[in-house]
Structures are given as structure tokens and as C-alpha cells.
Amino acid sequence: MAVPKRKMSRSNTRARRSQWKTSAVHLVECSNRACRKPKPQHVVCPSCGQYGGRQVTEPA
Ligand SMILES: [Zn+2]
């Protein structure tokens, strides 16, 4: 396993971490033809409760 040769300075660590940013959630249209609401990818639709054409949960 590769191991760092030298300890990284605190300022170097902090300079790298200062570039950490959050990004907006990628929303896709619900595949349910009757719903078509935007939802996060690979997640059960919160409005109709379907995933991959199956009823997984009860809609809220
Ligand atoms: Zn839906």
C-alpha cells in the first residue's frame, strides 16, 4: 500500500478541504407515467411510492 513520505502540513490539509463543496441532488423524472414528479435517482418516488414499476411503499 502506498504510504505518504511526509506529514502533510495543517495549512495544506486545510487548503485542500476548503475546496470541498456540496452539489445539488440530481433529480430525474419519476418513471410512473401517472406521476412524472422530479425525484432523486435510485430512490423510491416520495409522491407515488413506486420504484422500477413496482409499488414499494404507500404514497404519503
Ligand atoms: Zn412517482
PDB file of the backbone (N, CA, C, O) and the ligand in Angstrom, with CONECT records:
HET     ZN  A 101       1
ATOM      1  N   MET A   1       0.840  -1.192   0.000  1.00  0.00           N
ATOM      2  CA  MET A   1       0.000   0.000   0.000  1.00  0.00           C
ATOM      3  C   MET A   1       0.877   1.245   0.000  1.00  0.00           C
ATOM      4  O   MET A   1       1.881   1.301   0.711  1.00  0.00           O
ATOM      5  N   ALA A   2       0.508   2.224  -0.781  1.00  0.00           N
ATOM      6  CA  ALA A   2       1.279   3.473  -0.827  1.00  0.00           C
ATOM      7  C   ALA A   2       1.089   4.244   0.468  1.00  0.00           C
ATOM      8  O   ALA A   2      -0.025   4.389   0.971  1.00  0.00           O
ATOM      9  N   VAL A   3       2.189   4.727   0.988  1.00  0.00           N
ATOM     10  CA  VAL A   3       2.161   5.469   2.249  1.00  0.00           C
ATOM     11  C   VAL A   3       2.799   6.830   2.005  1.00  0.00           C
ATOM     12  O   VAL A   3       3.844   6.897   1.357  1.00  0.00           O
ATOM     13  N   PRO A   4       2.211   7.920   2.501  1.00  0.00           N
ATOM     14  CA  PRO A   4       2.821   9.243   2.298  1.00  0.00           C
ATOM     15  C   PRO A   4       4.171   9.339   2.993  1.00  0.00           C
ATOM     16  O   PRO A   4       4.341   8.872   4.119  1.00  0.00           O
ATOM     17  N   LYS A   5       5.135   9.957   2.299  1.00  0.00           N
ATOM     18  CA  LYS A   5       6.501  10.027   2.817  1.00  0.00           C
ATOM     19  C   LYS A   5       6.613  11.043   3.943  1.00  0.00           C
ATOM     20  O   LYS A   5       7.340  10.832   4.914  1.00  0.00           O
ATOM     21  N   ARG A   6       5.890  12.144   3.806  1.00  0.00           N
ATOM     22  CA  ARG A   6       5.984  13.203   4.801  1.00  0.00           C
ATOM     23  C   ARG A   6       4.591  13.553   5.321  1.00  0.00           C
ATOM     24  O   ARG A   6       3.571  13.371   4.656  1.00  0.00           O
ATOM     25  N   LYS A   7       4.612  14.057   6.530  1.00  0.00           N
ATOM     26  CA  LYS A   7       3.366  14.554   7.104  1.00  0.00           C
ATOM     27  C   LYS A   7       2.919  15.779   6.310  1.00  0.00           C
ATOM     28  O   LYS A   7       3.726  16.645   5.973  1.00  0.00           O
ATOM     29  N   MET A   8       1.620  15.834   6.017  1.00  0.00           N
ATOM     30  CA  MET A   8       1.103  16.987   5.277  1.00  0.00           C
ATOM     31  C   MET A   8       0.840  18.114   6.267  1.00  0.00           C
ATOM     32  O   MET A   8       0.273  17.895   7.338  1.00  0.00           O
ATOM     33  N   SER A   9       1.259  19.325   5.897  1.00  0.00           N
ATOM     34  CA  SER A   9       1.108  20.449   6.815  1.00  0.00           C
ATOM     35  C   SER A   9      -0.362  20.761   7.039  1.00  0.00           C
ATOM     36  O   SER A   9      -1.216  20.453   6.208  1.00  0.00           O
ATOM     37  N   ARG A  10      -0.633  21.369   8.162  1.00  0.00           N
ATOM     38  CA  ARG A  10      -2.010  21.709   8.503  1.00  0.00           C
ATOM     39  C   ARG A  10      -2.591  22.674   7.464  1.00  0.00           C
ATOM     40  O   ARG A  10      -3.760  22.569   7.096  1.00  0.00           O
ATOM     41  N   SER A  11      -1.762  23.618   6.995  1.00  0.00           N
ATOM     42  CA  SER A  11      -2.285  24.586   6.025  1.00  0.00           C
ATOM     43  C   SER A  11      -2.578  23.919   4.689  1.00  0.00           C
ATOM     44  O   SER A  11      -3.528  24.294   4.003  1.00  0.00           O
ATOM     45  N   ASN A  12      -1.756  22.917   4.311  1.00  0.00           N
ATOM     46  CA  ASN A  12      -2.017  22.183   3.073  1.00  0.00           C
ATOM     47  C   ASN A  12      -3.324  21.395   3.186  1.00  0.00           C
ATOM     48  O   ASN A  12      -4.139  21.378   2.263  1.00  0.00           O
ATOM     49  N   THR A  13      -3.504  20.741   4.345  1.00  0.00           N
ATOM     50  CA  THR A  13      -4.729  19.988   4.572  1.00  0.00           C
ATOM     51  C   THR A  13      -5.938  20.911   4.502  1.00  0.00           C
ATOM     52  O   THR A  13      -6.948  20.585   3.880  1.00  0.00           O
ATOM     53  N   ARG A  14      -5.820  22.061   5.147  1.00  0.00           N
ATOM     54  CA  ARG A  14      -6.965  22.985   5.193  1.00  0.00           C
ATOM     55  C   ARG A  14      -7.216  23.610   3.837  1.00  0.00           C
ATOM     56  O   ARG A  14      -8.368  23.855   3.478  1.00  0.00           O
ATOM     57  N   ALA A  15      -6.145  23.880   3.058  1.00  0.00           N
ATOM     58  CA  ALA A  15      -6.330  24.449   1.725  1.00  0.00           C
ATOM     59  C   ALA A  15      -7.077  23.460   0.839  1.00  0.00           C
ATOM     60  O   ALA A  15      -7.936  23.857   0.053  1.00  0.00           O
ATOM     61  N   ARG A  16      -6.748  22.147   0.963  1.00  0.00           N
ATOM     62  CA  ARG A  16      -7.452  21.139   0.175  1.00  0.00           C
ATOM     63  C   ARG A  16      -8.909  21.045   0.608  1.00  0.00           C
ATOM     64  O   ARG A  16      -9.812  20.997  -0.226  1.00  0.00           O
ATOM     65  N   ARG A  17      -9.129  21.019   1.920  1.00  0.00           N
ATOM     66  CA  ARG A  17     -10.502  20.849   2.396  1.00  0.00           C
ATOM     67  C   ARG A  17     -11.360  22.063   2.091  1.00  0.00           C
ATOM     68  O   ARG A  17     -12.584  21.956   2.027  1.00  0.00           O
ATOM     69  N   SER A  18     -10.728  23.224   1.902  1.00  0.00           N
ATOM     70  CA  SER A  18     -11.521  24.417   1.597  1.00  0.00           C
ATOM     71  C   SER A  18     -12.158  24.322   0.219  1.00  0.00           C
ATOM     72  O   SER A  18     -13.077  25.080  -0.092  1.00  0.00           O
ATOM     73  N   GLN A  19     -11.674  23.390  -0.619  1.00  0.00           N
ATOM     74  CA  GLN A  19     -12.245  23.211  -1.953  1.00  0.00           C
ATOM     75  C   GLN A  19     -13.392  22.216  -1.961  1.00  0.00           C
ATOM     76  O   GLN A  19     -14.010  21.990  -3.002  1.00  0.00           O
ATOM     77  N   TRP A  20     -13.685  21.613  -0.797  1.00  0.00           N
ATOM     78  CA  TRP A  20     -14.810  20.683  -0.674  1.00  0.00           C
ATOM     79  C   TRP A  20     -16.088  21.459  -0.841  1.00  0.00           C
ATOM     80  O   TRP A  20     -16.301  22.460  -0.156  1.00  0.00           O
ATOM     81  N   LYS A  21     -16.956  21.013  -1.750  1.00  0.00           N
ATOM     82  CA  LYS A  21     -18.235  21.702  -1.917  1.00  0.00           C
ATOM     83  C   LYS A  21     -19.346  20.675  -2.018  1.00  0.00           C
ATOM     84  O   LYS A  21     -19.136  19.553  -2.481  1.00  0.00           O
ATOM     85  N   THR A  22     -20.518  21.070  -1.583  1.00  0.00           N
ATOM     86  CA  THR A  22     -21.684  20.222  -1.787  1.00  0.00           C
ATOM     87  C   THR A  22     -22.268  20.532  -3.151  1.00  0.00           C
ATOM     88  O   THR A  22     -22.134  21.646  -3.656  1.00  0.00           O
ATOM     89  N   SER A  23     -22.916  19.545  -3.744  1.00  0.00           N
ATOM     90  CA  SER A  23     -23.549  19.765  -5.044  1.00  0.00           C
ATOM     91  C   SER A  23     -25.036  19.454  -4.917  1.00  0.00           C
ATOM     92  O   SER A  23     -25.457  18.695  -4.044  1.00  0.00           O
ATOM     93  N   ALA A  24     -25.804  20.044  -5.789  1.00  0.00           N
ATOM     94  CA  ALA A  24     -27.245  19.831  -5.747  1.00  0.00           C
ATOM     95  C   ALA A  24     -27.568  18.377  -6.090  1.00  0.00           C
ATOM     96  O   ALA A  24     -26.852  17.739  -6.862  1.00  0.00           O
ATOM     97  N   VAL A  25     -28.659  17.859  -5.505  1.00  0.00           N
ATOM     98  CA  VAL A  25     -29.072  16.481  -5.755  1.00  0.00           C
ATOM     99  C   VAL A  25     -29.530  16.372  -7.210  1.00  0.00           C
ATOM    100  O   VAL A  25     -30.224  17.247  -7.727  1.00  0.00           O
ATOM    101  N   HIS A  26     -29.119  15.266  -7.861  1.00  0.00           N
ATOM    102  CA  HIS A  26     -29.517  15.059  -9.258  1.00  0.00           C
ATOM    103  C   HIS A  26     -30.944  14.528  -9.284  1.00  0.00           C
ATOM    104  O   HIS A  26     -31.198  13.417  -8.820  1.00  0.00           O
ATOM    105  N   LEU A  27     -31.869  15.303  -9.815  1.00  0.00           N
ATOM    106  CA  LEU A  27     -33.267  14.908  -9.858  1.00  0.00           C
ATOM    107  C   LEU A  27     -33.618  14.364 -11.237  1.00  0.00           C
ATOM    108  O   LEU A  27     -33.207  14.911 -12.260  1.00  0.00           O
ATOM    109  N   VAL A  28     -34.385  13.278 -11.245  1.00  0.00           N
ATOM    110  CA  VAL A  28     -34.893  12.726 -12.505  1.00  0.00           C
ATOM    111  C   VAL A  28     -36.410  12.648 -12.415  1.00  0.00           C
ATOM    112  O   VAL A  28     -36.987  12.668 -11.328  1.00  0.00           O
ATOM    113  N   GLU A  29     -37.037  12.559 -13.573  1.00  0.00           N
ATOM    114  CA  GLU A  29     -38.488  12.474 -13.614  1.00  0.00           C
ATOM    115  C   GLU A  29     -38.914  11.068 -13.179  1.00  0.00           C
ATOM    116  O   GLU A  29     -38.279  10.087 -13.566  1.00  0.00           O
ATOM    117  N   CYS A  30     -39.973  10.961 -12.387  1.00  0.00           N
ATOM    118  CA  CYS A  30     -40.494   9.655 -11.958  1.00  0.00           C
ATOM    119  C   CYS A  30     -40.931   8.858 -13.177  1.00  0.00           C
ATOM    120  O   CYS A  30     -41.564   9.394 -14.087  1.00  0.00           O
ATOM    121  N   SER A  31     -40.579   7.540 -13.188  1.00  0.00           N
ATOM    122  CA  SER A  31     -40.894   6.716 -14.355  1.00  0.00           C
ATOM    123  C   SER A  31     -42.376   6.350 -14.407  1.00  0.00           C
ATOM    124  O   SER A  31     -42.873   5.920 -15.448  1.00  0.00           O
ATOM    125  N   ASN A  32     -43.081   6.517 -13.293  1.00  0.00           N
ATOM    126  CA  ASN A  32     -44.517   6.258 -13.277  1.00  0.00           C
ATOM    127  C   ASN A  32     -45.202   7.279 -14.187  1.00  0.00           C
ATOM    128  O   ASN A  32     -45.073   8.486 -13.983  1.00  0.00           O
ATOM    129  N   ARG A  33     -45.935   6.784 -15.197  1.00  0.00           N
ATOM    130  CA  ARG A  33     -46.493   7.683 -16.190  1.00  0.00           C
ATOM    131  C   ARG A  33     -47.544   8.617 -15.581  1.00  0.00           C
ATOM    132  O   ARG A  33     -47.736   9.739 -16.051  1.00  0.00           O
ATOM    133  N   ALA A  34     -48.224   8.140 -14.528  1.00  0.00           N
ATOM    134  CA  ALA A  34     -49.256   8.963 -13.917  1.00  0.00           C
ATOM    135  C   ALA A  34     -48.672   9.989 -12.958  1.00  0.00           C
ATOM    136  O   ALA A  34     -49.382  10.895 -12.523  1.00  0.00           O
ATOM    137  N   CYS A  35     -47.391   9.864 -12.620  1.00  0.00           N
ATOM    138  CA  CYS A  35     -46.793  10.731 -11.591  1.00  0.00           C
ATOM    139  C   CYS A  35     -45.918  11.806 -12.228  1.00  0.00           C
ATOM    140  O   CYS A  35     -46.260  12.988 -12.189  1.00  0.00           O
ATOM    141  N   ARG A  36     -44.768  11.395 -12.826  1.00  0.00           N
ATOM    142  CA  ARG A  36     -43.879  12.310 -13.546  1.00  0.00           C
ATOM    143  C   ARG A  36     -43.301  13.410 -12.650  1.00  0.00           C
ATOM    144  O   ARG A  36     -42.936  14.478 -13.142  1.00  0.00           O
ATOM    145  N   LYS A  37     -43.217  13.160 -11.351  1.00  0.00           N
ATOM    146  CA  LYS A  37     -42.658  14.184 -10.453  1.00  0.00           C
ATOM    147  C   LYS A  37     -41.136  14.048 -10.415  1.00  0.00           C
ATOM    148  O   LYS A  37     -40.620  12.941 -10.569  1.00  0.00           O
ATOM    149  N   PRO A  38     -40.413  15.141 -10.215  1.00  0.00           N
ATOM    150  CA  PRO A  38     -38.953  15.027 -10.062  1.00  0.00           C
ATOM    151  C   PRO A  38     -38.603  14.361  -8.747  1.00  0.00           C
ATOM    152  O   PRO A  38     -39.168  14.694  -7.705  1.00  0.00           O
ATOM    153  N   LYS A  39     -37.655  13.405  -8.792  1.00  0.00           N
ATOM    154  CA  LYS A  39     -37.226  12.675  -7.598  1.00  0.00           C
ATOM    155  C   LYS A  39     -35.743  12.385  -7.719  1.00  0.00           C
ATOM    156  O   LYS A  39     -35.218  12.385  -8.833  1.00  0.00           O
ATOM    157  N   PRO A  40     -35.037  12.136  -6.607  1.00  0.00           N
ATOM    158  CA  PRO A  40     -33.620  11.756  -6.704  1.00  0.00           C
ATOM    159  C   PRO A  40     -33.482  10.414  -7.395  1.00  0.00           C
ATOM    160  O   PRO A  40     -34.361   9.560  -7.285  1.00  0.00           O
ATOM    161  N   GLN A  41     -32.372  10.225  -8.112  1.00  0.00           N
ATOM    162  CA  GLN A  41     -32.145   8.985  -8.848  1.00  0.00           C
ATOM    163  C   GLN A  41     -31.940   7.820  -7.878  1.00  0.00           C
ATOM    164  O   GLN A  41     -31.387   8.016  -6.796  1.00  0.00           O
ATOM    165  N   HIS A  42     -32.380   6.602  -8.250  1.00  0.00           N
ATOM    166  CA  HIS A  42     -32.217   5.363  -7.493  1.00  0.00           C
ATOM    167  C   HIS A  42     -32.898   5.429  -6.130  1.00  0.00           C
ATOM    168  O   HIS A  42     -32.425   4.821  -5.169  1.00  0.00           O
ATOM    169  N   VAL A  43     -34.010   6.168  -6.043  1.00  0.00           N
ATOM    170  CA  VAL A  43     -34.719   6.342  -4.786  1.00  0.00           C
ATOM    171  C   VAL A  43     -36.202   6.139  -5.073  1.00  0.00           C
ATOM    172  O   VAL A  43     -36.695   6.531  -6.130  1.00  0.00           O
ATOM    173  N   VAL A  44     -36.921   5.515  -4.112  1.00  0.00           N
ATOM    174  CA  VAL A  44     -38.358   5.331  -4.276  1.00  0.00           C
ATOM    175  C   VAL A  44     -39.017   6.709  -4.377  1.00  0.00           C
ATOM    176  O   VAL A  44     -38.690   7.627  -3.625  1.00  0.00           O
ATOM    177  N   CYS A  45     -39.949   6.831  -5.320  1.00  0.00           N
ATOM    178  CA  CYS A  45     -40.598   8.124  -5.531  1.00  0.00           C
ATOM    179  C   CYS A  45     -41.372   8.515  -4.273  1.00  0.00           C
ATOM    180  O   CYS A  45     -42.190   7.726  -3.799  1.00  0.00           O
ATOM    181  N   PRO A  46     -41.139   9.712  -3.714  1.00  0.00           N
ATOM    182  CA  PRO A  46     -41.836  10.093  -2.493  1.00  0.00           C
ATOM    183  C   PRO A  46     -43.308  10.414  -2.705  1.00  0.00           C
ATOM    184  O   PRO A  46     -44.084  10.389  -1.750  1.00  0.00           O
ATOM    185  N   SER A  47     -43.713  10.717  -3.948  1.00  0.00           N
ATOM    186  CA  SER A  47     -45.104  11.115  -4.145  1.00  0.00           C
ATOM    187  C   SER A  47     -45.996   9.945  -4.533  1.00  0.00           C
ATOM    188  O   SER A  47     -47.167   9.935  -4.155  1.00  0.00           O
ATOM    189  N   CYS A  48     -45.490   8.949  -5.278  1.00  0.00           N
ATOM    190  CA  CYS A  48     -46.343   7.820  -5.651  1.00  0.00           C
ATOM    191  C   CYS A  48     -45.885   6.512  -5.006  1.00  0.00           C
ATOM    192  O   CYS A  48     -46.638   5.539  -5.024  1.00  0.00           O
ATOM    193  N   GLY A  49     -44.676   6.453  -4.438  1.00  0.00           N
ATOM    194  CA  GLY A  49     -44.221   5.258  -3.738  1.00  0.00           C
ATOM    195  C   GLY A  49     -43.805   4.122  -4.633  1.00  0.00           C
ATOM    196  O   GLY A  49     -43.728   2.984  -4.170  1.00  0.00           O
ATOM    197  N   GLN A  50     -43.533   4.381  -5.901  1.00  0.00           N
ATOM    198  CA  GLN A  50     -43.152   3.318  -6.830  1.00  0.00           C
ATOM    199  C   GLN A  50     -41.663   3.372  -7.116  1.00  0.00           C
ATOM    200  O   GLN A  50     -41.036   4.430  -7.064  1.00  0.00           O
ATOM    201  N   TYR A  51     -41.108   2.195  -7.421  1.00  0.00           N
ATOM    202  CA  TYR A  51     -39.713   2.118  -7.843  1.00  0.00           C
ATOM    203  C   TYR A  51     -39.603   1.018  -8.883  1.00  0.00           C
ATOM    204  O   TYR A  51     -39.970  -0.125  -8.612  1.00  0.00           O
ATOM    205  N   GLY A  52     -39.111   1.335 -10.051  1.00  0.00           N
ATOM    206  CA  GLY A  52     -38.931   0.354 -11.115  1.00  0.00           C
ATOM    207  C   GLY A  52     -40.235  -0.294 -11.536  1.00  0.00           C
ATOM    208  O   GLY A  52     -40.259  -1.477 -11.876  1.00  0.00           O
ATOM    209  N   GLY A  53     -41.333   0.474 -11.517  1.00  0.00           N
ATOM    210  CA  GLY A  53     -42.626  -0.049 -11.929  1.00  0.00           C
ATOM    211  C   GLY A  53     -43.320  -0.879 -10.874  1.00  0.00           C
ATOM    212  O   GLY A  53     -44.370  -1.461 -11.147  1.00  0.00           O
ATOM    213  N   ARG A  54     -42.754  -0.953  -9.651  1.00  0.00           N
ATOM    214  CA  ARG A  54     -43.360  -1.714  -8.558  1.00  0.00           C
ATOM    215  C   ARG A  54     -43.829  -0.777  -7.475  1.00  0.00           C
ATOM    216  O   ARG A  54     -43.198   0.251  -7.231  1.00  0.00           O
ATOM    217  N   GLN A  55     -44.942  -1.116  -6.808  1.00  0.00           N
ATOM    218  CA  GLN A  55     -45.397  -0.336  -5.648  1.00  0.00           C
ATOM    219  C   GLN A  55     -44.599  -0.797  -4.450  1.00  0.00           C
ATOM    220  O   GLN A  55     -44.776  -1.925  -3.989  1.00  0.00           O
ATOM    221  N   VAL A  56     -43.711   0.060  -3.927  1.00  0.00           N
ATOM    222  CA  VAL A  56     -42.814  -0.334  -2.845  1.00  0.00           C
ATOM    223  C   VAL A  56     -43.339   0.174  -1.507  1.00  0.00           C
ATOM    224  O   VAL A  56     -43.353  -0.562  -0.521  1.00  0.00           O
ATOM    225  N   THR A  57     -43.762   1.411  -1.474  1.00  0.00           N
ATOM    226  CA  THR A  57     -44.296   1.986  -0.229  1.00  0.00           C
ATOM    227  C   THR A  57     -45.619   2.668  -0.539  1.00  0.00           C
ATOM    228  O   THR A  57     -45.954   2.909  -1.699  1.00  0.00           O
ATOM    229  N   GLU A  58     -46.356   2.971   0.503  1.00  0.00           N
ATOM    230  CA  GLU A  58     -47.597   3.703   0.334  1.00  0.00           C
ATOM    231  C   GLU A  58     -47.280   5.177   0.107  1.00  0.00           C
ATOM    232  O   GLU A  58     -46.460   5.744   0.828  1.00  0.00           O
ATOM    233  N   PRO A  59     -47.907   5.803  -0.873  1.00  0.00           N
ATOM    234  CA  PRO A  59     -47.649   7.229  -1.083  1.00  0.00           C
ATOM    235  C   PRO A  59     -48.146   8.054   0.097  1.00  0.00           C
ATOM    236  O   PRO A  59     -49.162   7.730   0.712  1.00  0.00           O
ATOM    237  N   ALA A  60     -47.431   9.104   0.398  1.00  0.00           N
ATOM    238  CA  ALA A  60     -47.778   9.952   1.543  1.00  0.00           C
ATOM    239  C   ALA A  60     -49.079  10.717   1.295  1.00  0.00           C
ATOM    240  O   ALA A  60     -49.521  11.479   2.155  1.00  0.00           O
TER     241      ALA A  60
HETATM  242 ZN    ZN A 101     -43.779   8.987  -8.696  1.00  0.00          ZN2+
END
